[in-house]
Amino acid sequence: MPFLHGFRRIIFEYQPLVDEILGCLGLQDPDRQETLESPSCVAEDDGRLLVLSELLEREARSPFYEEGVSYALLKVAELGLVPAAEILLRNGADIIFEDPVTYYTALHIAVLRNQPDMVELLVRRGADINRRDRIHESSPLDLASEESERLPCLQRLLELGADINAADKHGKTALLHALASSDGVQIHNTDNIRLLLEGGADVKATTKDGDTVFTFIIFLLGETVGGDPEEVKMINRFCFQVTRLLMAHGADPSECPSYESLSYLCLKSFRLHFPLLRFLLESGASYNCSLHGPSCWSGFEIVFERLCSHLSESEDDCFSIDLLQKAEKALDLMVASSPTVRLPSNFEINLNSCRFHREKIQALFTSLKQLERSPAPLKHLCRVYLRQHLRPWPVDPKVRALPLPDRLKRYLLVDQNSSTDEEA
């Protein structure tokens, strides 16, 4: 077995040389000693570096010399000891040598330990900046994207020319790695995601399993159901910030299939995710499937279906009032986002199962159908044009700042009591 063979070679063959090399630097193998002398003083200690050079010259013809100095390179890369790494490389260390347990190279290890200066040294000395490890097929850029603490390495790799849209065997790019490793509570990769997007990361990247940039946001939003209120707030804020970044760089949240569509999810759960739904619609997201139109899925149909479903079950007046208000606002946002109302053909609602507020739901539906059948009034077209002109989000504060009569402002507004505090 290669794993055991490699591990035994470290212990029985070249570990003694590794120990001597680290001893010259005042260190011991980090895997075998928990307490280390501060590497910062080692990096500037010319005396220790001279002793290291003399040791390497003396041991140059010893058995397993190349393996020993190459394995020592992994250790100094972990600690960010650039002068020591330069000496090892000048004296025969193999820059593509792999750790026999993890199969990471020195470059991978430098990234994992967030050592940007070491990353630059290794790349400039010939390390393959896009090399993937043999187990997970992770590139240095993938690893750098997965933790916010590795942002300095991520930036350095991009400056050095790493392929920002290279994908692993599953089709996952660095951007998808950054999204997948974020949980919105303890791991916030917002800055990593922003840097990748500004560097040209493809927002249309899709894995072989069909995961998109919005798959991971949809998953996190699903985790908020029944969750701790503080954690739910943090996750919602993270999802909002990342969605804003993605849309600013051209991501479409309304593409099908519906289970990969963030717009579809927010429409279906408009009561829970109304702030995010509002942002999507006010930022130009389609309320229908952006690829196939309302015949695939329609925001109007989804809202009415969820409205009827919820009001057939709950007798709670507070819940019903809140649901109706948010449904009304969601419908108004959709109406105010396009000159013509696009409904599915033969779209009707079934109120037989709806036990409460039938008249209100019927009135909303009738008003919507009339708007679809009639030519759009001039005031509606003006409202749509002005709101589109005031994009991006938030629109309503910009409406309030317009030099217009209050009566006209009230018509332009979707929600006179709207606030952006929750989403900021």
N, C-alpha and C positions, 0 to 999 in steps of 0.2 A: 504493500500500500504506500503510495507516494507521500501521504500525509505523515505516517509514522516514520518512514525512512528519513524524510527531511527533518523532522523534529529530533530524531536520534542523532543525526549528523551535527546539529547545533550543539547538543550536549556533549557528545563524545569526540567530536573532531575539531570544530573550529570555535567552540565557545571559549576555550582558554585564551585564544588570541583576542576575541571580542572583549573579554574581561580585562586583558592587558591594555587594549586601546582605550577603553572607558576609564580604566584606572589612571592612565596618563592625564586624562582630562579632569580627574578628581571626581569621577562618577562611577556608579555601578549600573548594571543592566536594570532599566526601569521595571522589567518584568520580574526581577528577582530581588529587588530592594525597594521598599516603599519610600524611604526618605533619601532625597538626592540633594547634593550641594546645588546651590542656585546656579543655573546655567549662564546667567548674565555675566558673572565674574569669570567664568571659563572662557567665554567668547573673547574677552579682552586680555586674557592672561597669556602673553607671548611666551613665557617660560614653559608653560604646559604644552603649548602648541609646538614648541621646539622639541620637547621631549617626545611628543607624538611623532614628529617627522623622523627623529632618530630611531624610534622603535620600528616604524614602517620600513625604513631603509635596512635595518638589521634583520627583519623577519621576511624580507621580500622573497626569499627562496624557500621558505618553510612550507610544509604540506598544508594545503587548504588555505593558503594565504588569501587568494582572491575571494573565497567565500567569507572568510573572517572579516576582511575590510569592508566587503559589500554589506554584510549583516550589520556591522558597526555603523555604516552609513544610515541604515534604517533608524538606528537609535539616536544619532545626532540630528537626523531630520525631524524626529519626533520632538526634540527639545529646541529646535530652531537654531542650532549652533552652526552658523554659516561658515566662519573661518575653519572650524574643524572639518566640515563637509568638503570644503575646497581642498584641504590637504588630502583627505581620503580619496577624492576623485582624481587628484594628481598622481596618487600612488596606487592606482589600479582598481579602485572600487567600481563595480559594475552598476551603472545608473539604472538598469532595468531589472536588477536583482529583486526577487520576490520573497516576501516573508513566507517561510515554509508552512505557516499555520493559516494565515489570512489571505495569502497570495497578493497582498498589497505591495506596491513598489514604494520607494522613498517619496515619490511625488504624492501618491495617495495618502501616505501617512502624514506628510507635511500639511496637507489640506485638512485632514481630520483633526489635527492638533492646532489648526489655525496659525500657521507659520508662513505668512505671505512672502517674507524675504527669502526663506528657504525655497519656496515654490518658484520664485523668480530665478534663483541660482540654478536649480535643477533643470528648469526649462531652457535656460540659456546655455547650459552645458550639454544639452541634447536629449533630455527626457521628452518622451512623446506626450504632449499636452492633452491629447485626446485618448490616451491609452485606457482600456477598460480592464478591471480585474477579472480573474478567471472564474470567480464564484458568482458574484452578483452582476457582473458586467457593468459596474458603475465607473463612470469616467471621473476624473478629478472635479470637473465642473458639476456633475451630478451631486457629488459629496458636498461640495461647497454650497450648493443651493439648499441643502436640507436643514441647515441650522442657521439661525440669525447671527450667532456668534462667529460664523465663518464668512461673514460679509466681506471682510478685508481680502480673504483669499479669492472669493468670487470675483471681486473687482479686479484683482491682480491677474487672474486667469483670463478674464475678458480683455484686459489691456494687452496681454501677451498673445492673443489671437486664438483662444479656444473656440471650437465650433459650437456656437450657441444653440443650434437646432439639431445637433447629432442626437440620435435616439439609441436606446439600448435594445436588447433582443425582444423586449416586450413593446417596443415602439414609444417608450417614455422618454421625453426630452428633459432637460434640466428644469424648464418651467413646470412641467408636470410633476417632477420630483419635489420641487419647492412647494407646490400646492398640496401634494399628497402627504407630505410630512408635517403639515400645519394642522394643529388641533384647535386653534383659536383661543385657547386658554393658557397653556404653558408654552407652546411653540407658536410664535407669530413671525412668519417669514415675509411680512409685508415689504420690508426694505429689499430683501432678496428678489422678490417677485417684481418690484418696481425696477430694480436694476436690470433684470433680465429683459423686461419689456422695453425699456429704454435702449437696450443693446440690440434689439431686433428679434427677440424670441417670437416664434410663430404662435399666435393665439388660436390657430386652427389645428394645431397638433392633436393627433388622436392616436391612442394606443391600439394594439391589435385586438384588445377586448372592447374597443369602442369608447373608452374613457376620454373625455374632453376636459378643457380647462374648467368647465362648470360642474363636472361630475363630483369633484371634491367639495365644492361649495354646497351642492345639493345634499351630499352626505352629512356635512356638518350641520346644516339646517335641520335635517332629520333628527340629529342628536339633541336638539333643543327641546323636543317634545317631552314634557314631564321632568325636565332637568332642573338643577339648582338655579335659582333666579339670577344670581351673580354671574355664574358661568354662562347662562343663556344670553345675558346682556353682552358679555365679552365675545361670545361666538357670533352673535348678530352683528356686532360692530366690526369684527374682523371680516366677516363675509361681505358686509357693505363696502368696506374699504377696498377689498380685493376686486369685487365686482366693478367698482368704479374705475379702478386701474385697467382692468381687462377691457371694459367697454371703451375707455379712452384710447385704446390701442386696436380697436376694430373688432373685438369679439362680439359675436351675435348670440344673445341669450335665448332667442326664439326659434332656433333651428330644431327640426325633428331629428331623431325620435323624441317623443314627448317626455320620456323618462330622463333624457339628457338635457332637457330645456329648463333653464332657471325661470323663465317667464311663465311656463306652464305650471311649475311647482308653486310659484307665488300667487298665481291666479287661483289655483286649486285650494290653497291655504291662505286666502287673502286676509282672513281675520288675524292670523298669526304673523304673517310676513307683509303686512300692509306698507310699512315704511320702505321696504326694499322694492315692493311692487310699484309704489309711487315713483321711486327713483328710476326704475327701468322704463316706465312709460314716459316720464318727463325727460328721459335721455334719448328717446327715439326708438326704443325697442318695440317690435311689433306685438300687438295683442292677439294676432293669429300666427299660425306656423309661417315663418318667413320664407320657407321654401315652397310650400304647396297651398298656402292660403287657408281660409276658414273650412275648406273641405277636409283638411287634415285634423286640425283642432282650432277652436275659436274661443277667445277669451270671454265673449259674451255668453256663450253656451255654458262654459265652465262655471262662471259666477252664478248664473241662474240655477244650474244643477245643484251646486253646493248650497245655495240659499234655500232652495226647496227642501233639500235633504236635511239640513240642520234644523229648519223650522218645523219639520214634521216630527222631531224628536224632543225638542226642549220646550218646556213651559216657563223657563226662567226669563222674566221680562227684561232684566238687565242684559242678559246674554243676547236676547232677540233684538233689543234696541241697538246694541253695539254692532251686531252682525248686519242689521239693516243699514245702519249708517255707513259702515265700511263698504258694503256692497254698492250702495248708492254712489259713494265717492269713487270706487273702482270703475263703475260703469261710466261715470262722468269723465274720469281720466281718459278712458278709452275713446269716448265720443270726442273729447277735446283734442285728441292727438292726430286726427285725420279728417280731411274735408268731407269724406263720404263714409258712412257706416257700412262695414262689410260683415254681413251675417251669413251663416251657412244656409244653403238653399233649403226651403221648407222648414225653417227653424221655428219650433213651437215649444211651449213649456207645458208640463203636466202638473196641475195643481191638485189633483185628486188625493195625493199622499200628503199634501201640505196642510197641517192642522191649524196653523196660526199665521196671521198676517197675509191671508190670501189676497185681499183687496190691494194691499200695498205692493205686493209682488206683481199682481196683474197690471197695476197702474204703471209700474216701471217698465214692464215688458211692452205695453201698448205704446208708451211714449217712444220707446226705442224703435218699434216697428214703423211708427209714423215718420220718424226721422229717416229711416231707410227708404221708405216708399216715396217721399216727397223730395223735390229739389232742395238742396241745402240752402237755408236762409243766409242772407248776406252777413247778418250779425254772427252766425255760426262760423262762416268762412273767415271773418275778421278775427274771431276768437282763436281759431286754430292757427292762423298765420302769426298772430302776435305771440302766442305761447311758443310756437316753434322758433320764432325769431329770438326769444329770450332764453333758449336753451344755451348751455347745458343746465342741469339741475343745480340749485333749486330755482324753480320758476316763480312761485307765488311771491317771495320777497321782492323779486324784480318787478312784478306786477304792481305791488303796493308802492313802489318808488316811482312809477310812471306819473307824469303830470296830466292825469285824467280825473274826471269827476268820480266821486265815490261810487255812484250807482253803476258806472261802467266798469270800475275796478271789481265790484262785487260779481258782475257777470263773468269777467275774465278769470276770476279765482275759482279753483276747484273746491278748496276748503278754506273758509275765511279764518279758521282757527288753527291752520297748519303750523307746525314748528319743525325746524330742522335739528333741534338739539339732540334728539335720539340718534340720528344718523351720523353726526359730525365726528 
